[in-house]
């Protein structure tokens, strides 16, 4: 028998080895009570548990959610009585925190209402520390004085900005954790980035769905994936997405606010550079007013590849939307029914990777003016840009599918190919794509398969939304893949042209081809052989350099200009009547030895001081 000094010194004092009271369930339980008398004989009495059902309010007590009791701290249990704490069900991976955690129906225990042996209150109200020495099964237990049942104490206030960890439920994913549920009532919530020594990397499906969140949601940089419906059906007013989020699931933030009478809304959304996928309806119907992609003002660093169906539909997004260069798919109705006024594909159309633009993708907005579709786009589905105010759309050169009414009937749509030619696109009765060439010029086919440009209409410029007028003219060198070798009679007369560049393919310039314009400079190509009558008469040309390829200069070809210097090529044979008359030509004029005929008044009414006739030697 073990010597019990306390028992000998206090023979009449009884000590309760265990005393527990649960008011909610209304049962009283006492463990083994020992009484030691002077003779040293120990009298042991066992008081059985008694239980009656009552309907009273539970007393809750805060516990350390991270504390895991050791085997030494677990209270002894009587195999004939019910357990004193909640037992995890086999196979249940959910980690639940806090006194507010729900319990399955039929559970008659309440672990939140019991104190562990390690925190047993003493008679003076202090908390005794657990005895670290292993229990001796043969030792006679001491008999402490009976003490009152512990009362609930409030959880200590936390200094961290995160919402209390006890408001969340977790499951483990590898070494990290997923938030699976939320039981708090905070207005503003900041999600935890760590739990139980691991990172919180995912927000599970529906974790915060219908939780009446009515303030700011802050998602930490540790989060990588946001599951479907994660924050749907709330009244969130502001959203801060962490800089590591990669996937935003279907309906993740949709229907905020879910109350039509609520004035709450997420007005600004910034998609971090890290995001690659935005799911279907991820931000649908939440009254967004401003949308940006990327952590900076530029979308150049964004990694978004897919924008899901209805991802941003039914909002109030206004101003300019820049689609990141990395996006390959814009799904059906992705941006429908907003207030977008301008659309831009990446920092540069040439860098964009968009291939597919879905049904109604941008319909029902306020996009106006001209837009350019990148060369990367292969298909534009039906109504993709319908119900806007787009005047002109220039498509890239790789379109192989268009849907009906892909633009409004009032929008002028043209495709630009690699050679710079423009084509209109239409569908035949079988749905096949038909291309029709657009041009500013009219042409005539020559007998040798080349073309003569016969006039200027400005139809392409008008189609593209310009006024059709031309001031700087670059005569095309090809048409339908064939060379343009001639400029027809009066082709560009009276067009208000100020500068002219003629390609090297042209060999013939017809009569009156450029007469009565405002041409001040002319660049004759190195293939021209014949310059027709009045070809450049009545203009403002200040200097003329005739290429060596030219053999004939027609009558009045350059009359009535402002020419001061003339450089005649070494191939000229004929200079027609009045060819350079009525010009302020001064100084020396050299006539090449190739010339065999100079017409009357060829240089009349000029200020030439000297003529130099070269002779063959």
Secondary structure as UniProt FT lines:
FT   HELIX           5..9
FT   TURN            10..12
FT   STRAND          15..16
FT   STRAND          19..22
FT   TURN            23..26
FT   STRAND          27..30
FT   STRAND          32..36
FT   TURN            38..39
FT   STRAND          42..46
FT   STRAND          50..51
FT   TURN            65..66
FT   TURN            71..73
FT   TURN            79..80
FT   TURN            90..91
FT   STRAND          95..96
FT   TURN            99..100
FT   TURN            105..106
FT   HELIX           111..113
FT   HELIX           117..119
FT   TURN            123..124
FT   TURN            137..138
FT   HELIX           165..167
FT   STRAND          168..173
FT   TURN            174..175
FT   STRAND          176..182
FT   STRAND          189..190
FT   STRAND          194..195
FT   TURN            196..197
FT   STRAND          198..203
FT   TURN            205..210
FT   STRAND          216..218
FT   TURN            221..222
FT   STRAND          225..226
FT   TURN            228..231
FT   STRAND          238..240
FT   TURN            243..244
FT   STRAND          247..248
FT   TURN            250..253
FT   TURN            260..261
FT   STRAND          268..271
FT   TURN            273..274
FT   STRAND          277..278
FT   TURN            280..285
FT   STRAND          290..293
FT   TURN            300..301
FT   STRAND          306..307
FT   TURN            309..314
FT   STRAND          318..323
FT   TURN            325..326
FT   STRAND          329..330
FT   TURN            332..335
FT   STRAND          339..345
FT   HELIX           349..351
FT   STRAND          356..357
FT   TURN            359..362
FT   STRAND          368..372
FT   TURN            375..376
FT   STRAND          379..380
FT   TURN            382..385
FT   STRAND          389..395
FT   TURN            397..398
FT   STRAND          401..402
FT   TURN            404..405
FT   TURN            409..410
FT   STRAND          412..416
FT   TURN            418..419
FT   STRAND          422..427
FT   TURN            429..430
FT   STRAND          433..438
FT   STRAND          441..445
FT   TURN            447..448
FT   STRAND          451..456
FT   HELIX           459..463
FT   TURN            464..465
FT   STRAND          472..474
FT   STRAND          478..479
FT   TURN            480..481
FT   STRAND          482..487
FT   TURN            489..494
FT   STRAND          499..501
FT   TURN            504..505
FT   STRAND          508..509
FT   TURN            511..514
FT   STRAND          521..523
FT   TURN            526..527
FT   STRAND          530..531
FT   TURN            533..536
FT   STRAND          543..545
FT   TURN            548..549
FT   STRAND          552..553
FT   TURN            555..558
FT   STRAND          565..567
FT   TURN            570..571
FT   STRAND          574..575
FT   TURN            577..580
FT   STRAND          586..591
FT   TURN            593..594
FT   STRAND          597..598
FT   TURN            600..605
FT   STRAND          607..613
//
